[in-house]
Amino acid sequence: MRYISTRDRSPAVDAGQALRAGLAPDGGLYVPERWPAARPANPDTLPSTRLTDTASHWLAPFFANSPLEDRLPAICAEALDLPLPLTPLDDGQAWLLELFHGPTAAFKDFAARFLAGCMAALRAADEPVQTVLVATSGDTGSAVAAAFHRRPGFRVVILYPEGRVSVRQAHQLGAFGDNISCFRVQGNFDDCQRLVKQALNDPALSQRHALTSANSISIGRLLPQISYYIHAVSQLSARGQTPVDIIVPTGNLGNALAAILARELGLPIGEIVLATNANPTLAEFFAGDDYRGRPGIETLANAMDVGDPSNFERLTWFFRDRDLRSAGIRAVSVDDQTIERRIKTTWETQAMAVCPHTACALEALDQRRLAGNPGPHLLAATAHPAKFEGVVEPLVGQAIEPPPALAELLTRPSHAQPLQAEYRELVKIIRSDQDVA
Ligand SMILES: *Cc1c(COP(=O)(O)O)cnc(C)c1O
């Protein structure tokens, strides 16, 4: 499998090169040159098997003819061996796909661990230390940090928008130390993302410091996410619950694009609903307006505070010959007040505490039920509610116990340096930190 750029002005590369580069040289995002044929039925993909088997079977074509081809099963076995409960809701026809049982309690652990496994496998022993740059609205940074923590040959530079992440998220981001450095940027998430993109697009800097990205623009993040949708949909299919509509809390469109690609692979998936917070870009676009990227606004579902989703370019590329607005994709925007109400109602009616992002998906489900859609739905539950204690605890009126891995991180000391949202400031850090790891 070769990968080309969404902007068509970069040479085709193999999966290993695409993964290491992050962005294509022309500033576009890597996409598979050809879409793989639907996979034939294989006993390995039966729903009773583990996610790690589903993943190595379905992802194989994407890594064919690359240095990762032979390592793929081992990488999947190591990275994706995380609990993946499918929890029925009271609704009877809807299931939460709980993606938050990894080390940092958000879905991004799956992809970050997979990416780190691939990058480690690709690394030659005599190569200089690689710098993984990551802009985070809260959860990516800690997932990437956990995945690369103490991995020889890598250092991670995390940029997060100061004051825009929860107290526990901030603590977690700064708690790793060792080969992980953490910066609180005076700006919003889009500023962080812009700085990272600019550095990666700077050929001299990028080469000199072996820069790479771990943001959701990386093909190494997107691809593994496809596997948990395939896994869950196969289980529902075995119970006669397909075609199933999928609702995904959405910010940069990485997770939702994976659900869309699972459907492109032939899985029995109906509509895909992008559940966004009050950032209206996607909801407006799917309602018929022109696409208009803009700065993100702050909401309670802060991991989705994105006004110009980075994977939109990839989405339009996949649908370049089709009308994206009639492709079975919908978008719903949920404001903060409604998020709060939904968290409260879910607690009162189902005794279930949910994070503000998952609440957006639950709200979208409710709206679809009210609009007369009784069919099966799969909802991505993207983070553990204990990560967003400041929002969730007052609404449910009690403390939410952090899962063990998160609790452990919270007991460690935490440190983040301030950083102005100026490119030259980032460049200084990248240059100066070179010796640290
Ligand atoms: C990152 C994140 C999202 C948004 O995912 P995208 O892939 O950026 O659309 C949703 N919920 C949580 C908890 C997240 O951390």
The ligand as an SDF file (V2000), in Angstrom:
LIG
                    3D

 15 15  0  0  0  0  0  0  0  0999 V2000
   -9.8610   14.0330   21.4440 C   0  0  0  0  0  0  0  0  0  0  0  0
  -11.1680   13.7900   22.0630 C   0  0  0  0  0  0  0  0  0  0  0  0
  -12.3460   13.8990   21.3160 C   0  0  0  0  0  0  0  0  0  0  0  0
  -12.3430   14.3340   19.8880 C   0  0  0  0  0  0  0  0  0  0  0  0
  -11.7570   13.3850   19.0280 O   0  0  0  0  0  0  0  0  0  0  0  0
  -11.3210   13.8060   17.5480 P   0  0  0  0  0  0  0  0  0  0  0  0
  -10.6510   12.6160   17.0010 O   0  0  0  0  0  0  0  0  0  0  0  0
  -10.3960   14.9840   17.6920 O   0  0  0  0  0  0  0  0  0  0  0  0
  -12.5620   14.1850   16.8300 O   0  0  0  0  0  0  0  0  0  0  0  0
  -13.5360   13.5770   21.9370 C   0  0  0  0  0  0  0  0  0  0  0  0
  -13.5860   13.2190   23.2330 N   0  0  0  0  0  0  0  0  0  0  0  0
  -12.4760   13.1230   23.9830 C   0  0  0  0  0  0  0  0  0  0  0  0
  -12.5960   12.7290   25.4090 C   0  0  0  0  0  0  0  0  0  0  0  0
  -11.2340   13.4030   23.4330 C   0  0  0  0  0  0  0  0  0  0  0  0
  -10.1340   13.3130   24.1820 O   0  0  0  0  0  0  0  0  0  0  0  0
  1  2  1  0
  2  3  1  0
  2 14  2  0
  3  4  1  0
  3 10  2  0
  4  5  1  0
  5  6  1  0
  6  7  2  0
  6  8  1  0
  6  9  1  0
 10 11  1  0
 11 12  2  0
 12 13  1  0
 12 14  1  0
 14 15  1  0
M  END
$$$$
